[in-house]
């Protein structure tokens, strides 16, 4: 088992796209556990902007 396979922070987690909305089919996205915590109740567009900025580095 490599490092990624055993990392509990990479387990899938359901996140609300609009944090003010409910856990409904059209308001859910699958992210990893640490990304869900990182996003918290932040705006989804801002979260995506930050992820994209990191991925370009």
N, C-alpha and C positions, 0 to 999 in steps of 0.2 A: 504494500500500500504506500503510495507516495504522499507527500506532505499535503497536497490539496485534497485528496480523498478523505483524509482523516480530520480535516479542519471543520469544526462545528460552525464556524462563522460563515461558511459557504453553503449551509443548508438552505433550501428554498423556503421563502416566506411570502405570504400574501400581503400586499401593501395597497392601501387606498390611493388612487391617483389624485383625487380631490380629498384631502384629509378632513374636510368639513362634511363630506358625504358619508354614506353608509357603505358597509361591506356588501355591495351588490355587484352582479356579474359585469356590468359595463364600467364599474369604478374600481376594478382590481387589476393589478399587475403582479407578476412573479419577480421577486428580487431575492438576493441572498440576505441572510439574517443581518449581517453587519450593515448592509446598504439600507435596510428597512429602519434600523436604529438611527443611522446617520441622517436619513431624510426626516425622520420624525414627522412633525406636522407641517414641514416646510412646503412651499409651493413646488409642484412637480416640475414645472418648466425650469425653475431655478436649479433644482436638483439635477436635472438632465444637463443643463449648461455646465455645472460643476463637474459632473462625470465626464462629459466630453472634453473639458479642459484637461482633466487628469489623463485621459486616454491619449491625448496628443503628445504628452510628455514622454 
